[in-house]
Amino acid sequence: MHAVTVQVPLTEPVLGPEEEQAVLDVLRSGWLVQGARVAAFEERVAAYCGAAHAVATTSCTTALQLALEALALQPGDEVIMPSFTFVASANAIIHAGGIPRVVDVERDTWNIDPAKAEAAINRRTRAVLPVDQFGLAADLNAVSQIAQLHRLHVVEDAAPALGARINGKHVGAISEVTCFSFHPRKTITTAEGGMLVTDSERLAERARLMRSHAASASDLARHHAEDVLIEEYPEAGFNFRMSDVHAAIGLAQMDRLDALIARRRELAAAYDRAFAAVESVQVPGSHAGFLHTYQSYCIVLTDASPINRADAMRRLKEQGITTRRGCMAVHLEPYFVKRFGLTRLPEAERLAARTIALPLFPAMTDEQQSYVIDRVWELLH
Ligand SMILES: Cc1ncc(COP(=O)(O)O)c(C=O)c1O
């Protein structure tokens, strides 16, 4: 057997001297924890999205949990969410004391089906949690309309979707509260990190408070206080604080964001051109006016595929190409089946069984992509 000479990773963050310098500056400043950099990063993301407030956290999962806590979710309250998402969306609801009520997704966009969401509303429903899967906004306007009609909150899981838009309006400026992830597989990274954005001052204030043990005065406030300042803890909060080291990386990444998205979209368009007309796969769909950031580019094997997913991924791996399954269907995960019983959601199940995430990252060369396209093409014919 020949040694494989071409290696194509699934993804690769774009980090340069700007990020290195930003981290060094923080390390040398003597102030490492949540401080001026976090505040600047929050301002930057809020301004970018067009939201009034932003609260940085340790991850998108903790941002979601904080958002639900800030909305005063009560034990037993139901939150409607799509099944075809990372388990974090559901775990955040569970840890906030709620019950995830999973519904199916649209066949083309793979995002929550608003009609299915509406049909799942009952007297225990408190919120809807749409997910912008793979960087494409869910049908957020439809979700917000339904929520308004039924007096529900909307907590959007936009983990992969910073920069996504609907008719020019940014994700982050559409739902009541929106949460982003800065994990290295996302559009921009802070290593680990997350942020919630909202126009509600009350919600942002509550999230800020609970992010840091509900302390009556922050580390920074105590540091700058002229007199000794002894803080109090009137409630049991969390430590979901982002550090200034992480925020400094995030600030440098924000300078790159639009270029990163543009390159991702270019690569996605090349995959579309290669695979859109191939009967054995489905390519990502969209609604008119939606701008996809392609945090991941997935194909879905159809019944016409000559190869099953496991074998396809294995063959690509042997040829130096890293792939991943697109995502799970949360309702089929063991914890869910054990706690809530088995439900059937055909679209989510089809996608969970048949999606393959192909390599896509801004530094991917056209040669690397052609190699991937050729190898995938061989499998599908
Ligand atoms: C849809 C979705 N929600 C939430 C998360 C969790 O993000 P984080 O790792 O920042 O907690 C992810 C991460 O993969 C995700 O894809």
Ligand as a Chemical Component Dictionary entry (heavy atoms), coordinates in Angstrom:
data_LIG
# 
_chem_comp.id                   LIG 
_chem_comp.type                 NON-POLYMER 
_chem_comp.pdbx_formal_charge   0 
_chem_comp.three_letter_code    LIG 
# 
loop_
_chem_comp_atom.comp_id 
_chem_comp_atom.atom_id 
_chem_comp_atom.alt_atom_id 
_chem_comp_atom.type_symbol 
_chem_comp_atom.charge 
_chem_comp_atom.model_Cartn_x 
_chem_comp_atom.model_Cartn_y 
_chem_comp_atom.model_Cartn_z 
_chem_comp_atom.pdbx_ordinal 
LIG C1 C1 C 0 -25.213 23.948 18.147 1  
LIG C2 C2 C 0 -24.230 23.999 19.268 2  
LIG N1 N1 N 0 -24.620 24.444 20.471 3  
LIG C3 C3 C 0 -23.772 24.545 21.500 4  
LIG C4 C4 C 0 -22.448 24.183 21.378 5  
LIG C5 C5 C 0 -21.554 24.265 22.566 6  
LIG O1 O1 O 0 -20.578 25.249 22.447 7  
LIG P1 P1 P 0 -19.427 25.344 23.532 8  
LIG O2 O2 O 0 -18.436 24.267 23.226 9  
LIG O3 O3 O 0 -18.845 26.715 23.365 10 
LIG O4 O4 O 0 -20.063 25.159 24.863 11 
LIG C6 C6 C 0 -21.989 23.714 20.148 12 
LIG C7 C7 C 0 -20.589 23.315 20.006 13 
LIG O5 O5 O 0 -20.210 22.509 19.203 14 
LIG C8 C8 C 0 -22.894 23.619 19.065 15 
LIG O6 O6 O 0 -22.513 23.181 17.866 16 
# 
loop_
_chem_comp_bond.comp_id 
_chem_comp_bond.atom_id_1 
_chem_comp_bond.atom_id_2 
_chem_comp_bond.value_order 
_chem_comp_bond.pdbx_ordinal 
LIG C1 C2 SING 1  
LIG C2 N1 SING 2  
LIG C2 C8 DOUB 3  
LIG N1 C3 DOUB 4  
LIG C3 C4 SING 5  
LIG C4 C5 SING 6  
LIG C4 C6 DOUB 7  
LIG C5 O1 SING 8  
LIG O1 P1 SING 9  
LIG P1 O2 DOUB 10 
LIG P1 O3 SING 11 
LIG P1 O4 SING 12 
LIG C6 C7 SING 13 
LIG C6 C8 SING 14 
LIG C7 O5 DOUB 15 
LIG C8 O6 SING 16 
# 
